[in-house]
Amino acid sequence: MTLTRRQAFSNLLRFLLASPLLGAQQYLGAADPMMDLANVFDFARLARSKLDPVAWDYLDEGGKDEVSLRDNREAFNRLVLRPRILKDVHQIDLSTSLLSKKLHYPIFICPTGGKNCFYRNGEEEVARAAAASNALLVTSGGIEQFLASGKGPKNWWQYTLGGELRSKPTLLNFTEKLEDLGCAGICITVDSMLVSHRERSIHNKFVREWCDKEIPRDTQDHLIYRSGDLPWRTDVYPERPFPTPTWDDVRRLRDATQLPVILKGVLTAEDSERSVRAGMSAIIVSNHGGRQLDHVGATIEALPECVQAASGKIPVLVDGGFRRGTDILKALALGATAIGIGRPYLWGLSCFGQRGVSRILDLMRIELALDMGMAGVARISEIDRKLVRFRNCGEGTC
Ligand SMILES: Cc1cc2nc3c(=O)[nH]c(=O)nc-3n(C[C@H](O)[C@H](O)[C@H](O)COP(=O)(O)O)c2cc1C
């Protein structure tokens, strides 16, 4: 049989596309729909289409007018990278260390409550992803069974709002249990002594406890309220039955355990300095993803003063609005040791469970490596303040 030139060419093309050696198949986009998502925003869009609308709003919203929420993203645009040329960047090393432990890359998983609103058994799915992706996890708790399997993450911190610090017995019980479980740090969130008005959830008459199980809806898609359900409201004067934690409490915690104590929610030089004096092991510059006090500015804006005040005595971490490798690079250049993500991994979780969380970490890691290479830095230790400048800012004026 003789072949026309056109048939021969088409046969060759089919052979090439089918050849695993050339990896041509992956360009057909057939195998795994997750791999067609190019960045974390693609995950956000998919998550929104999958989630119950009230769960989406709970995930996405900020406090009050959401000014801080928007600031967290917009402020990155006021920082400009200053790439260097002709450096050898053929291999990029993202590894660094934090509190005497190796970080494979400087991205950590922030604590988030309500994960079951996004995926069944969400906390454990995220812990599995942290283990598989070698990421530092700040857990909200409830992963003891998984940890007992021996397959848990190697590096994890326990998050608390400080309720356990109220009495000596509860404090000791808390720290001893964590030490036994192999916890690597205690992260106290200090910006949530009162919960802000999240007005999307208030309009939605959202019940936070729904996230302990799942959003209840009837066959007509109406939300079902049970007796005892307390929808989020604005007309409650803020009161707490117990005094909220103070500097004395965190000092007591520090004295009661060998574990590092990390404060999450620091936004000022004053509190950074005070954290050092109080013996804290690290701080996280955070505005709770713009979900608590509004009008506090972006965390990337607060970072420089906090880094300066900590003056190299303790590591300064930061979270809030990190979505791109360039965002991370800017924070590292301003002196952060690592950056935390909240919503991005929840988008991954909502779409694909554990796999999605790992893919989000991969995407951000790959972007960071690529951006470092293009900026002329091959190692984290080579990143310094000269890598960024503020737009419209004279030399030394900001
Ligand atoms: C749905 C959701 C729930 C959260 N719950 C908590 C929490 O219980 N404790 C806490 O310290 N921070 C909580 N955060 C804040 C995150 O730890 C983190 O500071 C923030 O999400 C980072 O900003 P990003 O979402 O823009 O990445 C939550 C954030 C989200 C989105």
PDBQT file of the ligand as one rigid body, heavy atoms in Angstrom, charges set to zero:
ROOT
HETATM    1  C1  LIG A 401     -12.746  30.584  56.131  1.00  0.00    +0.000 C 
HETATM    2  C2  LIG A 401     -11.629  31.104  56.986  1.00  0.00    +0.000 A 
HETATM    3  C3  LIG A 401     -11.594  30.758  58.331  1.00  0.00    +0.000 A 
HETATM    4  C4  LIG A 401     -10.546  31.224  59.143  1.00  0.00    +0.000 A 
HETATM    5  N1  LIG A 401     -10.488  30.828  60.454  1.00  0.00    +0.000 NA
HETATM    6  C5  LIG A 401      -9.445  31.206  61.220  1.00  0.00    +0.000 A 
HETATM    7  C6  LIG A 401      -9.328  30.768  62.551  1.00  0.00    +0.000 A 
HETATM    8  O1  LIG A 401     -10.177  30.034  63.057  1.00  0.00    +0.000 OA
HETATM    9  N2  LIG A 401      -8.258  31.191  63.275  1.00  0.00    +0.000 N 
HETATM   10  C7  LIG A 401      -7.295  32.008  62.743  1.00  0.00    +0.000 A 
HETATM   11  O2  LIG A 401      -6.333  32.357  63.423  1.00  0.00    +0.000 OA
HETATM   12  N3  LIG A 401      -7.394  32.455  61.491  1.00  0.00    +0.000 NA
HETATM   13  C8  LIG A 401      -8.421  32.062  60.708  1.00  0.00    +0.000 A 
HETATM   14  N4  LIG A 401      -8.505  32.506  59.420  1.00  0.00    +0.000 N 
HETATM   15  C9  LIG A 401      -7.455  33.421  58.900  1.00  0.00    +0.000 C 
HETATM   16  C10 LIG A 401      -6.302  32.645  58.317  1.00  0.00    +0.000 C 
HETATM   17  O3  LIG A 401      -5.581  31.954  59.303  1.00  0.00    +0.000 OA
HETATM   18  C11 LIG A 401      -5.319  33.587  57.609  1.00  0.00    +0.000 C 
HETATM   19  O4  LIG A 401      -4.876  34.567  58.508  1.00  0.00    +0.000 OA
HETATM   20  C12 LIG A 401      -5.906  34.260  56.382  1.00  0.00    +0.000 C 
HETATM   21  O5  LIG A 401      -6.842  33.416  55.735  1.00  0.00    +0.000 OA
HETATM   22  C13 LIG A 401      -4.806  34.629  55.405  1.00  0.00    +0.000 C 
HETATM   23  O6  LIG A 401      -5.308  35.377  54.357  1.00  0.00    +0.000 OA
HETATM   24  P1  LIG A 401      -5.720  34.758  52.927  1.00  0.00    +0.000 P 
HETATM   25  O7  LIG A 401      -6.991  33.999  53.132  1.00  0.00    +0.000 OA
HETATM   26  O8  LIG A 401      -5.921  35.959  52.085  1.00  0.00    +0.000 OA
HETATM   27  O9  LIG A 401      -4.604  33.876  52.458  1.00  0.00    +0.000 OA
HETATM   28  C14 LIG A 401      -9.543  32.065  58.598  1.00  0.00    +0.000 A 
HETATM   29  C15 LIG A 401      -9.605  32.407  57.249  1.00  0.00    +0.000 A 
HETATM   30  C16 LIG A 401     -10.623  31.931  56.445  1.00  0.00    +0.000 A 
HETATM   31  C17 LIG A 401     -10.633  32.321  54.993  1.00  0.00    +0.000 C 
ENDROOT
TORSDOF 0
